[in-house]
């Protein structure tokens, strides 16, 4: 009689009906393979949680009258982006390349054969990265962009813009190959591929749609537009930080010991950056700025994403410290040149993503090399030119055809009502302490990421 498997024996002892089946030998290779699947999918689910984080950060940093609109945008980013990436984007990014983009695997047609199961896991991990790049734009164009326009460019980003650059850096992960990775470009988890891509697209969008009403005075000086719920934004940052443990360690797609060090470098960079932002604003303004401190943590996470697997913990701290100061300086810079970015998306993702990509070469554990740093610089420039120029074209075409921006009256009423007929806080009232007047919850005031220092 065949020896009973341990699973069947446990079932018999528990009183479960006996089902006879043959033993299947368990090998170390099979166990590792199963672990790789589990780790990669768990990491993908963690990255998916970042969609909630982005939504909460943006909602908290913007006015109450636009909360439902922001939630709708973040939900649709993933829903529309998933279908666009499945149909077109995945093939452009990972299909057999013609040197510029992939030409096969559209509608995920390549998921067959012996590797079919792993192909599905790989697609799941990649689609959440695509959604992250697309949703970064939302915060920079918040509170004044037509919902219909947003849906159109979300398709463009997920189907074409993000995948083409992704094919240059990561194409060989599947069936393709890219000219940047052939040069030795280092971007382990996407400081440029995901974050700078989203950040530079956000910059293009913010320029085309223009600043919010009241953001700049008649002299062009930035004015504060306070966010309506900073605790909500703080919760969003914690969710994003949590999700980043899927973003960076998960990019191994292998359940092995390397994920431990990656988790450490990720943590140290974020912590150092947040402290640096807090300290810098404290020294500059006499008080630590909450919004800047929150964005400091995100800046550190973005900056370490490229080099999380090839820098030491000490280097991660240095990278984070620089990112924490850089994000504050960048936010103030964009205010000065009259680019209205309510959540600091361009600074956090675009600027700090570029810094992190360079840092991956500067602090490479393999030793400093000008050639490596040079390749990193080429990748940074290529990312900016592709994302910003193509983004400007896409946003401008949308603006000409259907218009990017809502009317003045719709913006003043709030996009919750004008775009969705909704009110996020129907039973709440906000008191304006400076005037003593009361307004409905959907008309509440809000704060930009630069807070009361927006005019600095």
Helices and strands as residue ranges (DSSP letters): H 6-13, H 28-61, G 64-66, H 67-84, I 85-89, H 90-94, G 106-108, H 116-140, H 147-156, I 157-161, H 162-170, G 171-173, H 179-183, I 191-196, H 197-209, H 230-247, G 249-252, H 258-285, H 290-304, H 313-336, H 345-345, I 346-351, H 352-362, H 370-401, H 408-413, H 415-420, E 429-432, E 437-440, G 441-443, G 451-453
